[in-house]
């Protein structure tokens, strides 16, 4: 069965990065000043963050944006 998520939005490593730090979705949402629902939607690929938010996320994890977000075409 095809992965429809890749067709909807960007793939990302947000869930894993968050888990490595022991943060809940609410913890991350609070740090980013967005709703928990927004974090969930980004993690599941239902919502692509705005460019400023994507850069804030990358900065929060001290990573280049390319290591957090991966375009669907780059995943294969």
Backbone torsions as a table, in degrees:
resi	resn	phi	psi	omega
1	UNK	NA	132.3	-177.6
2	UNK	-68.3	153.6	177.3
3	UNK	-86.3	102.2	-178.4
4	UNK	-72.9	-20.6	-178.9
5	UNK	-60.1	-40.3	-178.7
6	UNK	-62.7	-30.4	-179.9
7	UNK	-77.1	-20.1	-176.4
8	UNK	-86.2	-46.9	-175.5
9	UNK	-155.1	-173.1	179.7
10	UNK	-70.1	145.6	168.2
11	UNK	-80.9	153.0	179.2
12	UNK	-152.7	167.7	-178.9
13	UNK	-108.2	20.3	-173.0
14	UNK	-60.4	-46.1	-178.3
15	UNK	-59.0	-45.2	-180.0
16	UNK	-66.6	-42.6	178.5
17	UNK	-62.0	-41.3	179.2
18	UNK	-64.9	-44.8	-178.5
19	UNK	-63.5	-37.6	178.7
20	UNK	-58.2	-29.9	-178.8
21	UNK	-95.0	-4.3	-179.6
22	UNK	73.8	24.2	-178.7
23	UNK	-92.2	140.2	170.3
24	UNK	-79.7	169.7	174.3
25	UNK	-59.4	-37.7	179.7
26	UNK	-66.3	-39.3	177.0
27	UNK	-58.0	-47.4	-179.9
28	UNK	-65.2	-43.1	178.7
29	UNK	-58.1	-43.6	179.7
30	UNK	-62.5	-41.6	179.6
31	UNK	-65.6	-32.6	-178.4
32	UNK	-93.7	-8.3	-177.7
33	UNK	60.6	46.0	173.5
34	UNK	-130.6	174.9	179.5
35	UNK	-80.2	157.4	175.2
36	UNK	-60.9	-35.7	178.7
37	UNK	-62.8	-35.8	176.8
38	UNK	-64.8	-43.3	178.1
39	UNK	-61.1	-45.3	179.0
40	UNK	-59.9	-44.7	-178.7
41	UNK	-65.3	-37.3	177.4
42	UNK	-68.1	-46.1	-178.9
43	UNK	-59.6	-37.9	-176.6
44	UNK	-89.2	0.4	176.8
45	UNK	78.4	13.2	178.3
46	UNK	-84.1	-12.5	-177.1
47	UNK	-145.9	129.8	172.9
48	UNK	-93.7	127.8	-179.8
49	UNK	-67.5	155.6	172.8
50	UNK	-61.9	159.8	179.6
51	UNK	-58.8	-45.4	177.9
52	UNK	-60.2	-39.5	178.9
53	UNK	-68.2	-40.3	178.3
54	UNK	-60.0	-41.7	178.1
55	UNK	-67.7	-36.0	176.6
56	UNK	-64.5	-39.8	178.5
57	UNK	-62.9	-48.3	179.8
58	UNK	-60.2	-43.1	179.6
59	UNK	-63.2	-41.4	179.7
60	UNK	-58.8	-38.3	-179.7
61	UNK	-92.1	4.0	-179.8
62	UNK	54.1	45.0	-179.6
63	UNK	-130.4	153.9	170.4
64	UNK	-64.8	147.4	-177.0
65	UNK	-56.5	-32.7	-179.0
66	UNK	-65.8	-21.2	178.8
67	UNK	-87.8	-9.8	177.4
68	UNK	-100.7	-44.6	-175.9
69	UNK	-115.5	137.7	-178.2
70	UNK	-129.8	126.0	179.0
71	UNK	-68.0	147.9	-178.6
72	UNK	-55.2	-36.2	-179.4
73	UNK	-67.4	-25.0	-178.5
74	UNK	-80.9	-13.4	-176.7
75	UNK	-93.7	-5.2	170.8
76	UNK	126.9	NA	NA
